[in-house]
Amino acid sequence: MSGAPPDSNAQAEGRAEGPVQDSPVRSGSVSTPACPRMHYTLRGEGPLVLFLHGFPTAGLLWKGAAERLSDRFTCLCPDLPGWGRSSPMAGRGLSLLDESVALLEALEAACGRPVRFLAATDAGAVLAAYYAAVRPEKVERLVLMSAPVWPDFNIPWPMRILRTPVVGEVAGLVLAPLMFWRLGLGGDELSRYTARHRASFSHPFRGPLGGMRLARRLRWGEPGEVMGQVSRLLPQIQARTLVVDCSEDEAVPLSLSQRSARTIPEARLLQLPGPHFLPLTDPNLVARHLSDFFSQP
């Protein structure tokens, strides 16, 4: 039901552990005129689920959840353009939305079957919402987690600094190593952030000039313009939609998640305990709810 209150049962479930499916991992890449190489991994068998990460991470963000879902689903985890092992796209601003649609369709072609289920977080949720709105016949189930799809979204301060010309290049020399070192995580959550995650997320920004490259990468356009376009299209989404709010999310407040759930027809709001990068810090909890949602008749 649109705008429903957070699921109190989910809040009480905590962070249960569960078995991990050890399925073979396949990798590949696709290309479009706007993006020479988009790297992806595939694991599991069953209905195809596309997982989209946000900034400043990569497809490995979803690895834990994908492992736990791979006994029931084929899990497709790409690195978005300019992140992980994928090439950046040439466009900026609104053009990135349509260029991303072309990339998602190229992924479908590479897999030989349509992507019916989407799960996305952060900036990936912006692309997933746009895709579901402009290709309503293709998407059956949609999960938007920590989704900054509104033009009044307040960009976190490190990103604002890095997006500032000249200042961002200088600040990036310090902020980039700090950002990838901790990813804003603390306490027990930081133990989930492994050296492999760090290497994958920071891959395009290695070396003494990596901070400058990160600052320039983050200047992909005006967020208000892009988010404004996406938010206007939310009422067109026909997919059954689950909007997930993370209770300790310091980037995307509950009020934005509630607004998304009210605006997307028949969307349901679910609040889960944890930080912004919940697929990384508690993949078992995320996988359990995704499995339930994707398996519902």
N, C-alpha and C positions, 0 to 999 in steps of 0.2 A: 504494500500500500504506500502510495507516494507520501513522503515526509514522515513516515512512521518513526517513533522514538527509537533510540539505540536498543539493540537486543541485549537485555540484561543477563540472559543466560550465557551469551558469549562473553560478557565481561567477567563472569564468575568462573569460567572454565580454566583460566590460568594458562600455563605454558606446558602442557603435557608433552611428553616425548613419545615417539612412535618409530616403527621400523622404516628403514630407507630401502627403496627398491634399487638394486644394483643392475641397471639395464645398460646395454651398449649405447654409447654416444656417437652419433654421426655428426659431421660438420660439413659446411659448404658455404657458398656465397652466391649472391645475386647482384645484378647491376641494372641500372637504368641510365638514361642520358644525364640525369642530375647527380647520380651517385655511382662512381665506378665500382665500388665493392661494398656490399653489406654482408658481413659475416654472421653466421647463425649456427646453432647446435640443435640437434633433434635427439630425443630419447623417448622410449616407450612405444606402446601400441594402443590403438583405440582412436576415438574421436580426437581431432586435431585442436589443440589449445595454443593460441599465440600469446606469449608473455612479453610485455613491453616495459622496459625499465625507465628510470628518470635520470636527472643530472645530480651529481657528477659520477654516475655509476656505469654499468655495462650489463650485458645479458646474464652474466654470472650472478647478479643479484638474485635471480629467480632459481638458481641451481637447486637449493635445498627443497623448495616446494615442488619443483619439477621432478626431482628424484622420488619424492613421496607419492606423486600422482602418476608416475610412469607405468604402474601396473594396470591402470585403467584408461589412460589418455596418452596420445602422442604429444609431447611437449616441445614446442618450437620457441627457442629463445634467441632472438637476434641481438646484435649490438647496434643500437641506433646510429645513424650517420654521424661521424665525427667522434664516436666514443668506442672504447674497446678496440677491436681490430677492424672497424668499419671506416671507410673514407668519409670525409665531410661532404655535405651537399653544397652545390654552387649557389642555390637561392637563399633568400632572406625573407623574413616576415611571412606574409600570407602565402607566398609561393611555396613555402616549405610544407604547408598542409597538403596541397595537391601533389607535390612531389613525393610526400610520404605515402599517399594513397597508391601511387604507382609502384612504390617499393613493396607495400604489403601485397599487392596483386602479383608482383614478381615472386614473392615468397610462396604464395598459393600455387603458382605455376611450377615452381621448383619442387614442391611437395606433391604435386599431382592431385590435389584435392582442395576443396575450399576451407577457409578458416571460418568456422561457425562460432567458436568460443574465443573471447578475448579477455585477458586479465592484464591490467596495466596500473602503474603507479607513477605519481609525480608527472613529469613532462610526457611520459609515455601515455598517461591517461588522457592528456589533451589530444594526442594523435588518435587514440582509440575512440574517444567520443566523436571526433570529427569523422572518422571512417564509418562508424556506426550510423551517423546522421546522413552522410551522403551516399552510403551503400546499404540502405536498410534491408534490402533483400538478401544480403549476405550474412549478417550477424544475427545469431539467435540468442546468445547469452553474453552479457557484458559486465565486467567487474571494473569499477573505477575506484582505486584506492589512493587516498591522499591526493585528490585530484584538484589542481589549481586552475579550474576552467572558467574563472570569472575575472573580468578586467580590473576589479579592485583588489585582486590578490596582492598581498604585500610581499615582495621578493625578499628573502632573507638577506640580512646585511652583508655577509661575505660576497654573495652574488652581486649585490648592488655596487659594492666597491670594485669588484673585478670588471663589471660592465662599464665603468666610468673610463672614458678615453684617457690615455697617458697615466692617470693615477692607477688604473687597473693593471697596466703592464708592470709598474713598479711594485705595487702591492702583491701581485701574483707571485713574485719571487719568494715571498714569505707565506702568503695565504695558501698557495697550492700545496706545498709540502704538508702544512698543518691540516688542510682539508682531507687529503688522502691518508694521512696518518691515523686520524681518529674518526673521520666521517661524521663528526658531531655526536658520536656515541659515548656512553659513559658506563662505568660499573660493569656488571655482568654482561651487558649487551656487547661491550667491546670485544669480549672473548669470541664472539661469533664472527667477527671481522678478521678473516685470516690473511696471511701473507699472499695467498693466491688471489683473494679478492682485491687486495691493495694493488697488486701488480696488474690485474686486469683493468681496474678502474683508472689507474694512472698511466696506462700504457701509452696513450698519445701525447703525454705531457712529461715524458722523462727528460732528464738532462737539465743543464743550468738555465735554459730558456723555456722550460716547460710551463712555468707560471705565466709567461707572456703569451704562449700559445693558448693556454686555458682562458685567459682574459679575452682574447680575440674570439675564441670559440663560443663564449657565452654571449657575444653580441650578435645574436642571430636575428634580431629584429625588435620591434616594440611589443612587449608582452601585452599591453592593454589592447592593441589592435588585434593581435592573434586570439587572445582569450575572448575578446568581444565577439569576434566572428564565431568562435566555437560555442560560446554560451547562447548566442541567438539561435543556433541550430539544435540545441538540446531537446526542444519539444518535438523534433522530427525523429528522434530515436525510437525505433519500434522494438528493439531487442529487449528481452527481459533483463532488467538491470539491477545490479547490487552495488550500492555506493557504500564504500567502507571508510569509516573514520577511525584513525588511530588515536587513542585517548591521550597519549603523551606526545602527539605531533606538535612541534613548535613552529612548523612552517605553514601547514594548512589547518586552520581552525575548524572546529565542529560546525560553526555557522555556515561556512562555505559548503561543507558536505550536506548539511540540511537543505540548503538552497538547491543544490544539484538534485537531491532526491525529490524535492517538491516539483522541480521543473521537468524532469524526465518522466514521461508518462509511465505510471504504474511502477516506478522504481521503489526499491526497498533500501532503507538505511540500516547499516550494521556497524556498531562500534566495538572495536577489539582493543584489548590492552596492549600498549606498546608504542614505540617511537615511529618516526616518519618512515624509516627503512625496515618496516616490519617483516617483509619477505626475507630479509637477511637475518634479523635477530630472532624470529620465531617461525621458521618455515613450516613446522609441524602444525601449528595453529592455523596458519594461512591455508595450507594444503587441505586441512580437514574441512574448512568452510567452503573452499572452492569446489572440492569434490562433492559436497552436499548440494551446492548450488547448481553445478553442471549436471548432476545426476537426477535432479528433480524432473518429474514428467511434465 
